[in-house]
């Protein structure tokens, strides 16, 4: 186990790069099977999902497309509870099978708002794919179709997830040490 210091906080390894890759491969195989013949649109939520979205797309074995949306709801380690769309979606979603690719679902408020917003654009279907879900923190009733890991309510960094914009480049997941 390794320890990293990011700004004023200390983090320890909690999930290895190998474990992450194995789970992404599993989820990509499921998506490839479920979406066979549908050419899904992966909709990555920036900034946190960019590494996950890239690795997921490379592991999917069927034709698919990708786009990104940028939402903001965090300041430091705390969710503000308000979701702001910073960079919108330009694609026509009519009759498309959309898979929202998120780094982490904790309260579910961001996902609920996003699913409701996308639903107004007439997609054939909307699915949620997340690298991490925190079931103990979930406040919204969501159908999370694809999830790599269920984790406790720890603050984590690495593999695209950040603490105050730092630590995204770490290849493993690190949990905050109190």
DRENRO-69607 format. One record per residue (C-alpha): x, y, z; residue number from 0; residue in three letters. Coordinates in Angstrom, 2 decimals. Example, Ala and Ser with C-alpha at 12.3 -4.5 7.8 and 13.67 -1.06 7.14 Angstrom:
% residues 2
px: 12.30, py: -4.50, pz: 7.80, k: 0, r: Ala
px: 13.67, py: -1.06, pz: 7.14, k: 1, r: Ser
% end
This chain:
% residues 178
px: 0.00, py: 0.00, pz: 0.00, k: 0, r: Unk
px: 1.34, py: 3.39, pz: -0.88, k: 1, r: Unk
px: 0.62, py: 6.77, pz: 0.65, k: 2, r: Unk
px: 0.36, py: 10.04, pz: -1.27, k: 3, r: Unk
px: 0.00, py: 13.59, pz: -0.04, k: 4, r: Unk
px: -2.15, py: 15.96, pz: -2.09, k: 5, r: Unk
px: -2.18, py: 19.53, pz: -0.84, k: 6, r: Unk
px: -3.19, py: 19.32, pz: 2.84, k: 7, r: Unk
px: -4.53, py: 15.73, pz: 2.80, k: 8, r: Unk
px: -3.05, py: 12.23, pz: 2.96, k: 9, r: Unk
px: -4.41, py: 9.32, pz: 0.93, k: 10, r: Unk
px: -3.65, py: 5.57, pz: 0.88, k: 11, r: Unk
px: -4.10, py: 3.04, pz: -1.92, k: 12, r: Unk
px: -7.49, py: 1.35, pz: -1.78, k: 13, r: Unk
px: -8.00, py: -0.12, pz: -5.29, k: 14, r: Unk
px: -5.19, py: -1.21, pz: -7.58, k: 15, r: Unk
px: -4.88, py: -0.32, pz: -11.24, k: 16, r: Unk
px: -5.22, py: -4.02, pz: -12.10, k: 17, r: Unk
px: -8.54, py: -4.31, pz: -10.20, k: 18, r: Unk
px: -9.86, py: -1.22, pz: -12.01, k: 19, r: Unk
px: -8.91, py: -2.62, pz: -15.44, k: 20, r: Unk
px: -10.57, py: -5.99, pz: -14.65, k: 21, r: Unk
px: -13.84, py: -4.34, pz: -13.64, k: 22, r: Unk
px: -13.85, py: -2.08, pz: -16.69, k: 23, r: Unk
px: -13.34, py: -5.12, pz: -18.91, k: 24, r: Unk
px: -16.30, py: -6.85, pz: -17.19, k: 25, r: Unk
px: -18.60, py: -3.83, pz: -17.60, k: 26, r: Unk
px: -17.50, py: -3.27, pz: -21.23, k: 27, r: Unk
px: -18.34, py: -6.90, pz: -22.05, k: 28, r: Unk
px: -21.80, py: -6.44, pz: -20.53, k: 29, r: Unk
px: -22.39, py: -3.21, pz: -22.49, k: 30, r: Unk
px: -21.17, py: -4.88, pz: -25.69, k: 31, r: Unk
px: -23.64, py: -7.71, pz: -25.15, k: 32, r: Unk
px: -26.59, py: -5.52, pz: -24.09, k: 33, r: Unk
px: -26.08, py: -2.94, pz: -26.85, k: 34, r: Unk
px: -25.26, py: -5.27, pz: -29.75, k: 35, r: Unk
px: -26.51, py: -3.66, pz: -32.98, k: 36, r: Unk
px: -27.46, py: -0.35, pz: -31.30, k: 37, r: Unk
px: -24.39, py: 1.93, pz: -31.77, k: 38, r: Unk
px: -24.67, py: 3.53, pz: -28.30, k: 39, r: Unk
px: -23.51, py: 7.05, pz: -27.54, k: 40, r: Unk
px: -21.26, py: 7.15, pz: -24.49, k: 41, r: Unk
px: -21.74, py: 10.49, pz: -22.76, k: 42, r: Unk
px: -18.80, py: 11.10, pz: -20.46, k: 43, r: Unk
px: -19.24, py: 13.50, pz: -17.57, k: 44, r: Unk
px: -16.18, py: 15.73, pz: -17.31, k: 45, r: Unk
px: -13.77, py: 16.12, pz: -15.68, k: 46, r: Unk
px: -13.74, py: 13.00, pz: -13.52, k: 47, r: Unk
px: -14.82, py: 10.37, pz: -16.06, k: 48, r: Unk
px: -12.35, py: 11.12, pz: -18.86, k: 49, r: Unk
px: -9.91, py: 8.30, pz: -18.04, k: 50, r: Unk
px: -12.69, py: 5.81, pz: -17.27, k: 51, r: Unk
px: -14.59, py: 6.78, pz: -20.45, k: 52, r: Unk
px: -11.48, py: 6.30, pz: -22.61, k: 53, r: Unk
px: -10.63, py: 2.90, pz: -21.13, k: 54, r: Unk
px: -14.27, py: 1.78, pz: -21.24, k: 55, r: Unk
px: -14.65, py: 2.77, pz: -24.88, k: 56, r: Unk
px: -11.46, py: 0.92, pz: -25.84, k: 57, r: Unk
px: -12.79, py: -2.23, pz: -24.12, k: 58, r: Unk
px: -16.23, py: -2.13, pz: -25.78, k: 59, r: Unk
px: -16.27, py: -4.46, pz: -28.78, k: 60, r: Unk
px: -19.27, py: -3.06, pz: -30.69, k: 61, r: Unk
px: -19.54, py: 0.17, pz: -32.71, k: 62, r: Unk
px: -20.14, py: 3.11, pz: -30.38, k: 63, r: Unk
px: -19.62, py: 6.86, pz: -30.25, k: 64, r: Unk
px: -18.52, py: 9.23, pz: -27.51, k: 65, r: Unk
px: -19.23, py: 12.78, pz: -26.46, k: 66, r: Unk
px: -18.77, py: 14.73, pz: -23.25, k: 67, r: Unk
px: -20.72, py: 17.04, pz: -20.97, k: 68, r: Unk
px: -19.24, py: 19.06, pz: -18.14, k: 69, r: Unk
px: -21.17, py: 19.37, pz: -14.91, k: 70, r: Unk
px: -20.03, py: 20.84, pz: -11.62, k: 71, r: Unk
px: -21.29, py: 20.10, pz: -8.09, k: 72, r: Unk
px: -18.17, py: 19.84, pz: -5.90, k: 73, r: Unk
px: -15.98, py: 22.37, pz: -4.10, k: 74, r: Unk
px: -12.94, py: 20.68, pz: -2.53, k: 75, r: Unk
px: -14.20, py: 17.49, pz: -0.82, k: 76, r: Unk
px: -17.80, py: 18.67, pz: -0.36, k: 77, r: Unk
px: -20.76, py: 18.40, pz: -2.75, k: 78, r: Unk
px: -22.55, py: 21.73, pz: -2.98, k: 79, r: Unk
px: -25.85, py: 19.99, pz: -3.71, k: 80, r: Unk
px: -26.32, py: 22.16, pz: -6.80, k: 81, r: Unk
px: -25.49, py: 20.88, pz: -10.27, k: 82, r: Unk
px: -24.34, py: 23.34, pz: -12.92, k: 83, r: Unk
px: -23.99, py: 22.45, pz: -16.62, k: 84, r: Unk
px: -20.74, py: 24.03, pz: -17.75, k: 85, r: Unk
px: -20.36, py: 22.40, pz: -21.18, k: 86, r: Unk
px: -23.50, py: 21.15, pz: -22.90, k: 87, r: Unk
px: -24.33, py: 18.37, pz: -25.34, k: 88, r: Unk
px: -24.30, py: 19.21, pz: -29.06, k: 89, r: Unk
px: -25.43, py: 15.81, pz: -30.41, k: 90, r: Unk
px: -28.97, py: 15.03, pz: -31.53, k: 91, r: Unk
px: -30.09, py: 12.34, pz: -29.07, k: 92, r: Unk
px: -33.34, py: 11.45, pz: -30.87, k: 93, r: Unk
px: -33.69, py: 7.64, pz: -30.97, k: 94, r: Unk
px: -30.13, py: 7.18, pz: -29.64, k: 95, r: Unk
px: -29.15, py: 4.72, pz: -26.92, k: 96, r: Unk
px: -27.30, py: 6.97, pz: -24.48, k: 97, r: Unk
px: -24.96, py: 5.64, pz: -21.80, k: 98, r: Unk
px: -23.98, py: 8.27, pz: -19.26, k: 99, r: Unk
px: -20.41, py: 7.52, pz: -18.17, k: 100, r: Unk
px: -19.74, py: 8.90, pz: -14.70, k: 101, r: Unk
px: -16.75, py: 8.55, pz: -12.40, k: 102, r: Unk
px: -18.73, py: 8.31, pz: -9.16, k: 103, r: Unk
px: -22.35, py: 8.36, pz: -8.05, k: 104, r: Unk
px: -22.76, py: 9.32, pz: -4.42, k: 105, r: Unk
px: -26.04, py: 11.17, pz: -3.62, k: 106, r: Unk
px: -27.35, py: 10.57, pz: -7.14, k: 107, r: Unk
px: -28.62, py: 14.15, pz: -7.50, k: 108, r: Unk
px: -26.35, py: 14.87, pz: -10.48, k: 109, r: Unk
px: -27.44, py: 11.68, pz: -12.26, k: 110, r: Unk
px: -31.13, py: 12.27, pz: -11.56, k: 111, r: Unk
px: -30.94, py: 15.78, pz: -12.99, k: 112, r: Unk
px: -28.96, py: 14.59, pz: -15.99, k: 113, r: Unk
px: -31.33, py: 11.70, pz: -16.78, k: 114, r: Unk
px: -34.32, py: 14.06, pz: -16.55, k: 115, r: Unk
px: -32.61, py: 16.61, pz: -18.81, k: 116, r: Unk
px: -31.57, py: 14.01, pz: -21.40, k: 117, r: Unk
px: -35.07, py: 12.51, pz: -21.36, k: 118, r: Unk
px: -36.44, py: 15.70, pz: -22.91, k: 119, r: Unk
px: -34.28, py: 15.09, pz: -26.00, k: 120, r: Unk
px: -36.13, py: 11.92, pz: -27.12, k: 121, r: Unk
px: -33.43, py: 9.25, pz: -26.74, k: 122, r: Unk
px: -34.37, py: 5.60, pz: -27.37, k: 123, r: Unk
px: -32.91, py: 4.76, pz: -23.94, k: 124, r: Unk
px: -30.75, py: 6.22, pz: -21.19, k: 125, r: Unk
px: -28.39, py: 4.08, pz: -19.13, k: 126, r: Unk
px: -26.03, py: 4.95, pz: -16.30, k: 127, r: Unk
px: -22.52, py: 3.52, pz: -16.20, k: 128, r: Unk
px: -20.32, py: 4.50, pz: -13.27, k: 129, r: Unk
px: -16.88, py: 3.53, pz: -12.10, k: 130, r: Unk
px: -17.95, py: 3.90, pz: -8.45, k: 131, r: Unk
px: -21.23, py: 4.02, pz: -6.58, k: 132, r: Unk
px: -21.62, py: 4.83, pz: -2.88, k: 133, r: Unk
px: -24.82, py: 2.96, pz: -1.95, k: 134, r: Unk
px: -24.81, py: 4.28, pz: 1.64, k: 135, r: Unk
px: -24.86, py: 7.88, pz: 0.40, k: 136, r: Unk
px: -27.42, py: 7.42, pz: -2.41, k: 137, r: Unk
px: -30.45, py: 9.68, pz: -1.90, k: 138, r: Unk
px: -32.11, py: 9.32, pz: -5.31, k: 139, r: Unk
px: -33.84, py: 6.27, pz: -6.74, k: 140, r: Unk
px: -31.66, py: 5.53, pz: -9.78, k: 141, r: Unk
px: -31.37, py: 2.60, pz: -12.12, k: 142, r: Unk
px: -27.59, py: 2.22, pz: -12.36, k: 143, r: Unk
px: -27.23, py: -0.26, pz: -15.21, k: 144, r: Unk
px: -23.45, py: -0.65, pz: -15.10, k: 145, r: Unk
px: -21.17, py: -0.22, pz: -12.10, k: 146, r: Unk
px: -17.57, py: -1.28, pz: -11.61, k: 147, r: Unk
px: -17.36, py: -0.86, pz: -7.83, k: 148, r: Unk
px: -19.62, py: -0.26, pz: -4.83, k: 149, r: Unk
px: -17.57, py: 1.55, pz: -2.23, k: 150, r: Unk
px: -18.02, py: 2.95, pz: 1.28, k: 151, r: Unk
px: -18.57, py: 6.66, pz: 1.81, k: 152, r: Unk
px: -14.86, py: 7.49, pz: 1.64, k: 153, r: Unk
px: -13.40, py: 10.43, pz: -0.25, k: 154, r: Unk
px: -11.25, py: 9.02, pz: -3.06, k: 155, r: Unk
px: -8.82, py: 10.31, pz: -5.67, k: 156, r: Unk
px: -6.98, py: 8.88, pz: -8.65, k: 157, r: Unk
px: -7.91, py: 7.46, pz: -12.04, k: 158, r: Unk
px: -9.56, py: 10.75, pz: -13.01, k: 159, r: Unk
px: -11.03, py: 11.62, pz: -9.62, k: 160, r: Unk
px: -9.53, py: 14.63, pz: -7.89, k: 161, r: Unk
px: -9.08, py: 16.56, pz: -4.72, k: 162, r: Unk
px: -9.23, py: 20.25, pz: -5.62, k: 163, r: Unk
px: -8.13, py: 19.40, pz: -9.21, k: 164, r: Unk
px: -5.11, py: 17.36, pz: -8.05, k: 165, r: Unk
px: -4.52, py: 13.59, pz: -8.13, k: 166, r: Unk
px: -6.45, py: 12.78, pz: -11.33, k: 167, r: Unk
px: -3.26, py: 11.36, pz: -12.87, k: 168, r: Unk
px: -2.78, py: 8.65, pz: -10.24, k: 169, r: Unk
px: -3.29, py: 5.21, pz: -11.84, k: 170, r: Unk
px: -4.82, py: 3.67, pz: -8.71, k: 171, r: Unk
px: -7.57, py: 4.75, pz: -6.33, k: 172, r: Unk
px: -6.55, py: 6.31, pz: -3.05, k: 173, r: Unk
px: -8.81, py: 6.85, pz: -0.03, k: 174, r: Unk
px: -8.54, py: 9.79, pz: 2.34, k: 175, r: Unk
px: -6.74, py: 9.00, pz: 5.59, k: 176, r: Unk
px: -8.45, py: 10.83, pz: 8.47, k: 177, r: Unk
% end
